[in-house]
């Protein structure tokens, strides 16, 4: 019998699959979390209705990728799961509570009275805000690394709450706000679009600041990251990443001030996230528990990984297909009507 586990680097394949699932979650759920963050600040109730209708067909499907990322980590890298989950129990639980709050608010706001709408508007906002901040703090704590003794988490329950993780929590919040605002530029018109352009400009400034700050701090936190980015020939090979990021920020700023540019701000904002995610991924590779376990050290047995891959290979294209079809069906501008 042909042994896939010996012919393929299955831990690397699964690492890439999980990284892809996490990025798709950040991108797809990021813009609807961003809309929730901005929601109460919209200039009118009609604008809020348009904003909510623009994500109504997609928001619950977007969270498929969070399930795939978490489930894939549990199945493919059980050691990493066993170390990271205890380290991040509190922010993960708070994130899930935030996601539950916004999901309930989403459904109830459609059926609420005018007074009730205000209540569910703020529940939707605070649920989105809590989820975004917690995701950013988890990211910051993950980058800093966790305390490990042997094969177990050895730190305290609040080790994740550091100055750096708070900074990344704020940074992710502004990043999601940028995605949400540029999504509204693409999906709405009139007063809502004009407001979204203005908000996106402010969010872009904060995103650029925090990306520069993280890029400055990470090499100072660990000498291996500094050596990776600034030693020859890597410094020349990796130079396109920061240069492209700067160019995308400039293009996004320009397009936000051009009335005929509706799709490009969202696409270039996505490009900024791709560059940031790529930079973080390269900085932390091959660690899945920085800086304790690599993807090969934390991986499940090769036979288990190959069996899991047999299930993922046919299902992943199906998920991508129905996701793409949903976005195709609901293309174009959004109405404020309740039955949109």
Secondary structure, 3 states (H helix, E strand, C coil): CCCHHHHCCHHHHHHHHHHHHHHHHHHHHHHHHHHHHHHHHCCCHHHHHHHHHHHHCCHHHHCHHHHHHHHHHHHHCHHHHHHHHHHCHHHHHHHHHHHHHHHHHHHHHHHCCHHHHHHHHHHHHHHHHHHHHHHHHHHHHHHHCCCEECCEECCCCCCCCCHHHHHHHHHHHHHHHHHHHHHHHHHCCHHHHHHHHHHHHHHHHHHHHHHHHHHHHHHHHCHHHHHHHHCCCHHHHCHHHHHHHHHHHHHHHHHHCCCCCCCHHHHHHHHHHHHHHHHHHHHHCCEEECCCEEHHHHCCCHHHHHHHHHHHHHHHHHHHHHHHHHHHHCCCCCCCCCCC
